[in-house]
Amino acid sequence: MKILIVEDERLLADSLKTLLEKKGFQVETAYDGQSGAECASLGVYDLLILDVMMPGLDGFALARRVRAQRCGVPILMLTARSALEDRVRGLDAGADYYLTKPFDSRELLACINALLRRQGSQVDELALGNTVLDLAAGLLVCGERSVRLSAKEFDVMRLLLRAGSANLPKESILVRVWGYDSNATENHVEVYVGFLRKKLASIGSNIRIVAVRRLGYHLEVDGSC
């Protein structure tokens, strides 16, 4: 599971990151609302943790922007403001839960687990054709056969499954999986798509990764299988 923390108090953000990574989550941090919005727009996170009081783009505005993009990712808001009006405002902005600072780490983890469970199968797995991507185990599963994916293979496959029949440009995959500051090139995307094609074939999947010139990749189910 990937979690994005958007919190301008760096010490708190880094402490939360350490806590959640110890619990097995993949965690990334952003220290202002604008950077958080750019990260959230990538669509690769299973949960967003947003601070409310940030300079520039605050947590309320960020949550509204995420929801305006029709993104259903769970949002947990953290704030020192405990007034009823603030909680209502946060929920109206699109938050799923509103946790007041200071909070116990056990309460935070309980909230996170509850929000992830609420997503049901959308969080546990992604499926297309006869194939399932197990998000918790990092496995591609087809019937009784399965194959484990590397971290990068997993991220690329998850993006493709979430996009469905829509084309994902190579540039978009590159940024979402390798990051803005990476030295990776579009050739890396091509290589990992090749890896995934071989692994899909190895388990008898009827999913095909289709390359469309200048438009990127999308998934199709082979009706002949």
Backbone hydrogen bonds, N-H to C=O, Kabsch-Sander energy under -0.5 kcal/mol:
donor,donor_aa,acceptor,acceptor_aa,energy
3,I,26,Q,-3.1
4,L,47,L,-2.3
5,I,3,I,-0.5
5,I,28,E,-2.7
6,V,4,L,-0.5
6,V,49,I,-3.2
7,E,5,I,-0.6
7,E,30,A,-2.2
10,R,8,D,-1.2
13,A,9,E,-2.7
14,D,10,R,-2.9
15,S,11,L,-1.9
16,L,12,L,-2.7
17,K,13,A,-2.2
18,T,14,D,-2.2
19,L,15,S,-2.4
20,L,16,L,-2.7
21,E,17,K,-2.4
22,K,18,T,-1.8
23,K,19,L,-0.7
23,K,20,L,-0.5
24,G,21,E,-1.5
25,F,20,L,-2.1
26,Q,1,M,-3.1
27,V,25,F,-0.5
28,E,3,I,-2.4
30,A,5,I,-2.6
33,G,55,P,-0.6
36,G,32,D,-2.3
37,A,33,G,-2.4
38,E,34,Q,-2.0
39,C,35,S,-2.2
40,A,36,G,-3.0
41,S,37,A,-1.9
42,L,39,C,-1.7
43,G,40,A,-1.6
46,D,2,K,-3.0
47,L,2,K,-1.1
48,L,74,P,-2.5
49,I,4,L,-3.0
50,L,48,L,-0.6
50,L,76,L,-2.6
51,D,6,V,-2.7
52,V,78,L,-1.8
54,M,52,V,-1.3
57,L,55,P,-0.8
58,D,56,G,-0.8
59,G,52,V,-2.3
62,L,58,D,-2.4
63,A,59,G,-2.6
64,R,60,F,-2.3
65,R,61,A,-2.1
66,V,62,L,-2.4
67,R,63,A,-2.4
68,A,64,R,-2.1
69,Q,65,R,-1.0
69,Q,66,V,-0.7
70,R,67,R,-1.9
71,C,66,V,-1.4
72,G,70,R,-0.6
76,L,48,L,-3.1
77,M,75,I,-0.5
77,M,97,Y,-2.7
78,L,50,L,-3.2
79,T,99,L,-1.8
82,S,80,A,-0.7
87,R,83,A,-2.0
88,V,84,L,-2.7
89,R,85,E,-2.3
90,G,86,D,-2.4
91,L,87,R,-2.3
92,D,88,V,-2.7
93,A,89,R,-1.7
94,G,90,G,-0.6
94,G,91,L,-1.0
95,A,90,G,-2.1
96,D,75,I,-2.8
97,Y,75,I,-1.3
99,L,77,M,-3.3
100,T,98,Y,-0.5
101,K,79,T,-3.2
107,E,104,D,-0.5
108,L,104,D,-2.0
109,L,105,S,-2.4
110,A,106,R,-2.0
111,C,107,E,-2.4
112,I,108,L,-2.5
113,N,109,L,-2.6
114,A,110,A,-2.2
115,L,111,C,-2.5
116,L,112,I,-2.3
117,R,113,N,-2.4
118,R,114,A,-1.9
119,Q,115,L,-0.7
119,Q,116,L,-0.7
120,G,117,R,-1.8
122,Q,119,Q,-1.5
123,V,120,G,-1.5
124,D,120,G,-1.7
125,E,121,S,-2.7
126,L,133,L,-1.8
128,L,131,T,-2.5
131,T,128,L,-2.3
132,V,141,V,-2.8
133,L,126,L,-3.5
134,D,132,V,-0.7
134,D,139,L,-2.9
135,L,124,D,-1.9
135,L,133,L,-0.8
136,A,124,D,-0.8
138,G,134,D,-2.0
139,L,134,D,-1.1
140,L,147,V,-2.8
141,V,132,V,-3.2
141,V,139,L,-0.5
142,C,145,R,-3.3
145,R,142,C,-2.1
147,V,140,L,-2.0
149,L,138,G,-2.5
154,F,150,S,-2.8
155,D,151,A,-2.1
156,V,152,K,-2.4
157,M,153,E,-2.7
158,R,154,F,-2.6
159,L,155,D,-2.0
160,L,156,V,-2.2
161,L,157,M,-2.5
162,R,158,R,-2.4
163,A,159,L,-1.9
164,G,160,L,-1.6
166,A,163,A,-2.0
168,L,217,Y,-3.1
173,I,169,P,-2.1
174,L,170,K,-2.8
175,V,171,E,-2.2
176,R,172,S,-2.5
177,V,173,I,-2.4
178,W,174,L,-2.2
179,G,174,L,-0.8
179,G,175,V,-1.0
182,S,179,G,-1.0
188,H,185,T,-1.5
189,V,185,T,-0.8
190,E,186,E,-1.9
191,V,187,N,-2.4
192,Y,188,H,-2.3
193,V,189,V,-2.4
194,G,190,E,-1.9
195,F,191,V,-2.0
196,L,192,Y,-2.3
197,R,193,V,-2.3
198,K,194,G,-1.9
199,K,195,F,-2.0
200,L,196,L,-2.8
201,A,197,R,-2.1
202,S,198,K,-1.8
203,I,199,K,-1.0
203,I,200,L,-0.7
204,G,201,A,-1.2
205,S,200,L,-2.4
208,R,220,E,-3.2
210,V,208,R,-0.8
210,V,218,H,-3.1
212,V,216,G,-3.3
213,R,211,A,-0.5
215,L,212,V,-2.3
216,G,212,V,-2.1
217,Y,168,L,-2.2
218,H,210,V,-1.9
219,L,164,G,-1.8
220,E,208,R,-2.2
222,D,206,N,-3.4
222,D,220,E,-0.6
223,G,221,V,-0.8
225,C,222,D,-1.5
